[in-house]
Amino acid sequence: MKPNSQTAAGYLPDERPAFIKLLLYAVQQVIVMFPATVTVALITGFQVSTTIFASGLATICFILITGQKIPMYYGSSFAYLTAISSMVAAEGTAEQIASFEATGILPTELISYAQFGIILSGLVSIAAGLLVRFFGHRAVERILPASITGPVAMIIGLTLAGNALSDAAPAAAEGVTGSSWVWVISLITLLSTILFSRYLKGVLGQLPLLLGALTGCLAAGLLFLIGGPDMNLFREMPAAALEASTWKLGDGSLFALPAFSLPKVSWAAVAAIMPIAIATIPESTAHIYQLDIYINELSRQKNGKHYPMASLLDRNLIGDGICDMISAFIGGPAGTNYGENISTMAITKIFSVPVLIAAGIIAMIVSMFTPLIKIIYGIPLAVIGGLEIYLFGAIAAQGMAIMIDKKVDMFSSKNIAVIASVMVIGIGGNYAFGGNIPFFGLNVPCIAGAAIFGIILNALLSIGEKKQAEQEPEETAK
């Protein structure tokens, strides 16, 4: 089939939309990254405004580090939640822990300790990237074949399914938040987003998540208008969020810089946090393969140009590690490039690098203006949950796409054993142990445990396999 630039809608990495479109697409990317990025901050106790600023700064740095060739958004990683909790338990005093429980924000000293651990954890991704650079991406593919990266991508999405439904309708909540009306708002958000992505064309067809979020907020506003204060799903920003600001304009009600902090040496934080970086390598590898599939599919429809995304794996991993260091240095949590944003690009076919740069800038601006932070805090949790159902499911679906695209042999006993083990350990660990598998006194995050076990099992089952007579030439990034 010949490329048809007249009918194929979307933007490739080196294409730039018109200014207004670019802003709309960028805002959509910011909204998409917000639920998970801010949720990590809220759970771990990191400052929300600092976390948002760090995600924007790291995104811009990532794009520059990778030569403006990889359109990815950097956000907070769920893989580190338990590690941060373990560090707080080990390093925090009773007074500091009590303060965290009362305000929901970690004391600055504990954040500084975590920063040190996160900075050193970035070395793990950098080392993996250098391994790819010097020995080729096929060396990593032997360690991390599609039979591992595909299932890892799937369990990342599926283990977050509980978070999506909990946000869509938190059963333990009181009042309207715990009523069936919450389901109405989350389902309106979900279904409108799906319908927008399926039936809208042109510019509007490329903004389904933004339009879905607005539709959900309008529905929540209508519910509030009809039912009064008892039916209010909108939220308020906690007062403690402004207290640690680096600098405020007046009382900070309009403008307040995020609460930046510097790292402090803590080897306990390194021991708790650094090993978790191993789990982000298969995740980051899966993401670059996802991009390769979707970008080149769009390119085939438009101009036939090949974008060697998979061959940029080394830059991706090195950039990921450096961005962990950048985020942590100013007080942000550890992160990774985001599957949610890749899902958004896959749905909308907007892979433009300039859009991701604009999204990073917008995130940094949003983090400084208190009214904008209040608006973000105000989005009903049911609306966020409705978006998450779609996005987290799309992450899992992309895991299947990796295996299909790489033609994983599902009749191979080795592949079946690896896929089955990764899926059950990853998902089962979430159900049986709340996401952390107890193992000889350690609490191993289920995604990290599944990925590590899959790597080891695949290596053992590969012993004695007949080597290919001819190896395909290595692709090198220019």
C-alpha positions in Angstrom: 0.0 0.0 0.0 1.4 3.4 -1.0 1.9 6.1 1.7 -0.9 8.6 1.7 -0.1 11.8 3.4 -3.5 13.2 2.5 -5.6 10.7 4.5 -3.2 9.8 7.4 -3.9 12.0 10.4 -1.2 12.6 13.0 2.3 14.0 13.6 5.6 12.1 13.5 8.5 13.0 15.9 10.1 15.6 13.6 6.8 17.2 12.6 5.5 20.3 14.4 1.7 21.2 14.7 0.5 24.8 14.3 0.9 26.8 17.6 -2.7 26.5 18.9 -2.8 22.7 18.1 0.6 22.3 19.7 -0.7 23.9 22.9 -3.8 21.8 23.0 -1.9 18.6 22.4 0.6 19.6 25.1 -2.1 20.3 27.7 -3.5 16.9 27.0 -0.2 15.3 27.7 0.1 17.2 31.0 -3.4 16.1 32.0 -2.5 12.5 31.2 0.7 12.4 33.2 -0.9 14.2 36.1 -2.9 11.4 37.8 0.0 9.0 38.2 2.7 11.6 38.8 0.7 13.4 41.5 -0.5 10.1 43.0 3.1 9.0 43.5 3.8 12.3 45.2 0.7 12.0 47.5 1.5 8.4 48.5 5.2 9.0 49.1 4.9 12.5 50.7 6.9 14.4 48.1 5.8 17.9 47.4 3.2 17.9 44.6 4.4 21.2 43.0 8.0 20.1 43.1 7.1 16.7 41.6 5.2 18.4 38.7 8.1 20.8 38.1 10.6 18.0 38.2 8.6 16.0 35.6 8.5 18.9 33.2 12.2 19.7 33.6 13.3 16.1 33.3 11.1 15.7 30.2 12.8 18.6 28.5 16.2 17.3 29.5 15.4 13.8 28.3 14.4 15.1 24.9 17.6 17.1 24.6 19.8 14.3 25.9 18.3 11.9 23.3 18.9 14.4 20.4 15.2 15.4 20.1 14.5 12.0 18.5 12.4 10.2 21.2 9.0 11.7 22.1 8.5 10.6 25.7 7.2 12.2 28.9 9.1 11.6 32.1 6.9 11.1 35.2 7.0 9.6 38.7 7.4 5.8 38.9 5.1 3.6 41.0 7.9 1.0 41.2 9.7 3.1 44.0 6.7 3.4 46.3 7.7 0.6 48.7 11.4 1.6 48.6 10.5 5.1 49.7 8.3 3.7 52.5 11.1 1.4 53.6 13.5 4.3 53.7 11.2 6.5 55.7 10.7 3.6 58.2 14.4 3.1 58.5 15.6 6.7 58.6 12.6 8.7 60.0 12.3 9.6 63.7 9.0 9.1 65.4 8.4 12.9 65.2 9.1 13.0 61.5 6.8 10.0 60.8 4.0 11.6 62.9 4.4 14.8 60.9 4.1 12.9 57.7 0.9 11.2 58.9 -0.6 14.5 60.0 0.2 16.6 56.9 0.7 14.0 54.1 4.1 15.6 53.3 7.5 14.2 54.2 9.8 16.4 56.3 12.4 18.0 54.1 15.2 16.0 55.7 13.7 12.7 54.7 13.1 13.9 51.2 16.7 14.9 51.0 17.8 11.3 52.1 15.5 9.9 49.4 17.0 12.2 46.8 20.5 10.7 47.5 19.2 7.2 46.9 17.4 8.2 43.7 20.4 9.9 42.3 22.5 6.8 42.7 19.8 4.6 41.3 20.1 6.6 38.1 23.5 4.9 37.6 21.7 1.5 37.0 19.8 2.8 33.9 23.0 4.6 32.7 25.0 1.4 33.0 22.3 -0.6 31.0 22.4 2.1 28.3 26.1 1.9 28.0 25.9 -1.9 27.8 23.6 -1.4 24.8 25.8 1.2 23.2 29.0 -0.9 23.4 27.6 -4.4 22.8 24.5 -3.6 20.7 20.8 -3.7 21.3 20.7 -7.4 20.4 22.7 -8.2 23.5 20.0 -6.6 25.5 17.3 -8.3 23.4 18.8 -11.6 24.4 18.5 -10.6 28.0 15.2 -8.8 27.6 13.3 -10.4 24.6 9.8 -9.5 23.7 8.6 -12.5 25.8 9.7 -10.5 28.8 9.2 -6.9 27.8 5.7 -7.6 26.5 4.4 -9.2 29.7 6.1 -6.6 31.8 4.3 -3.9 30.0 1.0 -5.8 30.5 1.5 -6.2 34.2 2.4 -2.6 34.6 -1.0 -1.7 33.2 -2.9 -4.6 34.9 -1.5 -4.1 38.4 -2.7 -0.5 38.2 -6.2 -1.6 37.4 -7.1 -1.6 41.1 -5.8 2.0 41.4 -8.0 3.0 38.5 -11.2 1.5 40.0 -10.4 2.8 43.4 -10.1 6.3 42.0 -13.2 5.8 39.9 -15.3 4.9 43.0 -13.5 4.8 46.3 -15.6 2.4 48.3 -14.3 3.4 51.7 -15.1 7.1 51.3 -18.1 8.8 52.9 -20.9 10.9 51.5 -21.3 11.4 47.8 -17.7 10.3 47.2 -18.6 6.8 48.3 -22.0 6.7 46.6 -23.1 5.3 43.3 -23.1 8.8 41.8 -19.3 8.6 41.7 -19.7 5.7 39.2 -21.9 7.9 37.1 -19.1 10.6 36.8 -16.3 8.1 36.2 -18.3 6.2 33.6 -19.3 9.4 31.8 -15.6 10.3 31.7 -14.6 6.9 30.4 -17.3 6.5 27.8 -17.1 10.0 26.5 -13.3 9.6 26.1 -13.8 6.3 24.2 -16.5 7.8 22.0 -14.4 10.9 21.3 -11.4 8.8 20.3 -13.6 6.6 18.1 -15.8 9.0 16.3 -14.3 12.5 16.4 -12.2 13.5 13.4 -9.6 16.1 12.7 -8.2 18.2 15.6 -11.0 17.2 18.0 -10.3 13.6 17.2 -6.8 14.1 18.5 -7.9 15.4 21.9 -10.1 12.6 23.3 -8.5 12.5 26.8 -8.7 16.3 27.3 -12.3 16.4 26.1 -13.1 13.4 28.2 -11.7 15.1 31.3 -13.7 18.3 30.6 -16.8 16.3 30.0 -16.4 14.5 33.4 -15.8 17.8 35.1 -18.9 19.3 33.5 -20.9 16.3 34.7 -19.5 16.7 38.2 -20.3 20.4 38.1 -23.9 19.6 37.0 -24.2 17.1 39.9 -23.0 19.8 42.3 -25.4 22.4 40.8 -28.4 20.1 41.2 -27.5 18.4 44.5 -25.8 21.2 46.3 -22.8 20.9 48.7 -23.7 17.4 49.6 -23.0 16.3 46.0 -19.7 18.1 45.6 -16.9 15.9 44.2 -14.4 18.7 43.6 -11.4 18.8 46.0 -9.3 21.4 47.8 -5.6 21.9 48.0 -4.2 21.2 51.5 -2.8 24.3 53.2 0.4 22.5 54.1 1.3 22.4 50.4 2.5 26.0 50.5 4.4 25.9 53.7 7.7 24.6 52.3 7.7 26.7 49.2 11.1 28.0 48.2 9.7 31.5 47.7 6.2 33.0 47.6 4.8 36.2 46.2 3.0 37.6 49.2 1.0 34.9 50.9 1.6 32.5 47.9 -2.1 32.6 46.9 -1.0 33.5 43.3 2.6 32.5 42.8 4.9 30.2 44.8 8.0 28.4 43.7 8.1 24.7 44.4 9.8 23.4 47.5 13.2 22.7 46.2 15.7 20.8 48.4 19.2 19.3 48.1 20.2 15.7 48.7 21.8 14.4 51.9 24.0 11.3 52.1 22.0 8.2 53.3 23.3 4.8 52.5 20.2 3.2 53.9 18.2 5.1 51.2 20.6 3.8 48.6 20.1 0.2 49.8 16.3 0.6 49.7 16.0 2.6 46.5 18.8 1.7 44.1 17.8 -2.0 43.4 14.4 -0.9 42.2 15.9 0.8 39.2 16.3 -2.7 37.7 12.5 -2.9 37.3 12.4 0.2 35.2 14.8 -1.1 32.6 12.3 -3.7 31.1 9.6 -1.0 31.4 11.7 1.6 29.6 12.8 -1.0 27.0 9.1 -1.9 26.4 8.3 1.7 25.9 10.8 2.3 23.2 9.6 -0.8 21.3 6.0 0.5 21.7 7.0 3.8 20.1 8.8 2.0 17.3 5.7 0.1 16.4 3.2 3.0 16.5 5.4 5.6 15.0 6.5 3.5 12.0 2.9 2.4 11.4 1.9 6.0 11.1 4.9 6.8 9.0 3.9 4.0 6.6 0.6 5.7 6.1 2.1 9.1 5.6 5.5 9.1 3.9 7.1 5.8 4.3 10.1 7.2 6.2 11.6 4.8 8.7 12.2 6.0 12.3 14.7 3.7 14.0 13.3 4.1 17.4 14.3 0.7 18.7 17.9 1.4 17.8 17.8 4.4 20.2 17.4 2.1 23.2 20.8 3.1 24.6 20.0 6.8 24.5 16.6 6.0 26.0 18.1 4.2 29.0 20.9 6.7 29.5 18.5 9.6 29.3 16.2 7.8 31.8 19.0 7.4 34.3 20.2 11.0 34.0 16.7 12.3 34.3 16.3 10.4 37.6 19.3 12.3 38.8 18.0 15.6 37.6 14.6 15.1 39.2 16.0 13.9 42.5 18.6 16.8 42.7 15.8 19.4 43.0 13.5 17.3 45.2 11.4 15.2 42.8 10.8 11.5 43.0 12.3 8.7 40.9 10.6 8.3 37.6 10.5 6.7 34.1 9.1 7.6 30.7 5.4 7.2 30.9 3.2 4.5 29.4 0.2 6.7 29.9 1.6 9.3 27.6 2.7 6.7 25.1 -0.9 5.4 25.2 -2.1 8.9 24.5 0.2 9.3 21.5 -0.9 5.9 20.2 -4.5 6.8 20.5 -4.2 10.3 19.0 -1.3 9.6 16.6 0.5 12.8 17.9 4.2 11.7 18.3 5.6 15.2 17.8 8.7 16.0 19.9 7.8 19.7 20.0 4.5 18.8 21.7 6.4 16.9 24.4 8.8 19.9 24.9 5.8 22.2 25.2 4.2 19.8 27.7 7.3 19.9 29.9 7.3 23.7 29.8 3.6 23.9 30.7 4.1 21.5 33.6 6.8 23.7 35.0 4.7 26.8 34.7 1.7 25.1 36.3 3.8 24.1 39.3 4.5 27.7 40.1 1.0 29.2 40.0 -1.0 28.4 43.0 -4.4 28.8 41.3 -3.4 26.3 38.6 -2.2 23.8 41.3 -5.6 24.3 43.0 -7.4 23.6 39.8 -5.4 20.4 39.3 -6.1 19.4 42.9 -9.7 20.2 42.3 -10.3 17.7 39.5 -12.7 15.1 40.9 -11.0 11.7 41.7 -13.8 10.0 39.8 -12.8 11.9 36.6 -9.2 10.8 37.0 -10.3 7.2 37.6 -12.4 7.2 34.4 -9.3 8.3 32.4 -7.1 5.7 34.2 -9.4 2.8 33.3 -8.8 3.6 29.6 -5.1 4.5 29.9 -4.0 1.6 32.2 -5.8 -0.8 30.0 -4.1 0.7 26.9 -0.7 0.1 28.5 -1.6 -3.6 28.9 -2.8 -3.8 25.3 0.5 -2.4 24.1 2.3 -5.2 25.9 0.4 -7.6 23.7 1.2 -5.5 20.6 4.9 -5.9 21.4 4.7 -9.7 21.4 2.6 -9.6 18.2 5.0 -7.3 16.4 8.0 -9.3 17.4 6.3 -12.5 16.4 6.8 -14.2 19.7 6.3 -18.0 19.2 3.4 -18.8 21.6 3.9 -22.5 20.9 7.4 -22.4 22.3 7.6 -24.1 25.7 10.3 -21.6 26.8 8.3 -18.6 25.8 5.1 -19.9 27.5 7.1 -20.6 30.7 8.6 -17.1 30.8 5.4 -15.3 29.9 3.3 -17.3 32.4 5.8 -16.8 35.2 6.1 -13.1 34.6 2.4 -12.6 34.4 1.5 -14.6 37.5 4.3 -13.2 39.7 3.5 -9.7 38.6 -0.2 -9.8 38.9 -0.4 -12.4 41.7 2.1 -10.4 43.8 -0.2 -7.5 43.6 -3.3 -9.4 44.6 -1.8 -11.7 47.2 0.7 -9.4 48.9 -0.5 -5.9 48.0 2.3 -5.3 45.5 5.3 -6.4 47.5 6.4 -10.0 47.7 8.1 -11.0 51.0 11.4 -12.9 50.2 14.0 -13.6 52.9 13.2 -10.5 54.9 12.9 -8.3 51.8 9.8 -6.8 50.3 10.3 -7.2 46.6 8.0 -5.1 44.4 5.9 -7.5 42.2 6.9 -5.8 38.9 10.6 -5.9 39.8 10.3 -9.5 41.0 8.5 -10.6 37.9 11.0 -8.9 35.6 14.1 -10.3 37.4 12.6 -13.8 37.6 11.7 -13.6 33.9 15.2 -12.5 33.0 16.8 -15.4 35.0 14.4 -18.0 33.8 14.8 -17.0 30.1 18.6 -17.1 30.5 18.5 -20.6 32.0 16.1 -21.9 29.4 18.3 -20.4 26.6 21.3 -22.5 27.6 22.2 -24.8 24.8 20.0 -23.2 22.2 21.4 -23.4 18.7 23.0 -20.1 17.6 21.7 -18.6 14.4 24.1 -19.2 11.5 23.9 -15.6 10.4 23.4 -12.6 12.7 21.6 -9.6 11.4 23.7 -6.5 11.2 23.5 -4.2 14.1 21.5 -1.1 13.6 23.3 2.0 14.9 21.7 5.3 15.8 23.1 8.3 13.9 
